[in-house]
Amino acid sequence: MSTFNSLLMPVTSGRIKHPSIERMRAIAESMRAEFHILEIDLRYESPLKMLSTIERLSSDLLVLPTAIVFGSRAQELMHKSPIPVLLVPESPVPRKFNSVLVPMSGEIRTSHALTLGIKLASEFAVPLDLIYVVDPETVSEECPCPLLSFLDDAYHEYPRMLEELIAEASPLTSIEEKASIRDFHFCTGEAAREIVNQMKKRHTSLVAIEWHGRLTRGHARVLKHILRQAHCLILLVKTESHVHFRLKVGKDFAA
């Protein structure tokens, strides 16, 4: 069974034969999914037409050119969309997937972005990499980062910690699907810069990111930087839970 079955993409009049359309058609074919286009200019038209078409076609993935996402109507559509959003850059996107990257924030217990990332990596038979970036300036006694303590005091427990992280973040994926996970990269620094660096280093084909549905909330600054720098597909998956997970390290394992 495919992760996505029906893709919907808005197209401005006169751009039906644009190269990005053909690239997405090929990607949809590789996903074994239907590909629909709707002629609409989101610079001037209300997104209600797109939303009603999503419902009518039972689409499960909305495809948008990255170039338009900073417009007010496109942002309204992304905010109201009941389905994940796949952003396509202007630069050519290879039809063949190389790898998937999922940034982990530690902000929620269940990561829908990780779940979809794992399923897509498994479906395309490519590796999936996780990245966890911590800004040392934001870590304090009131808001500690358990991974920093882990690296200092419990390095030998790394495999168990990683297994727990993945089990809590993506409980509905199978052992076979989780086998696509290749690497967990932990680093400190500025989140957007580190994520973009890893995207380039790993020749990432798709980045799956959890977000709050708006480019003005939460980690919007980080997301905007990634969108402006990305030369690959970006899958935005809305957060549905705000429950913080806590990784057990050190003595907690004995509890």
VENVEN-V137129 format. One line per field, one symbol per residue. burial: 1 if it has 16 or more other ideal C-beta (glycine too) atoms within 10 Angstrom, else 0. A space follows every 50 residues. Layout:
burial->???
This chain:
burial->00110111111100000001101100110010111110010100001001 10110000111111110110001111111010111111100010001011 11111111011111111111111101111111110000000000111001 10010010001101110111001000110110001101001101110110 01011111111100100110011011100101111111100000101110 00000
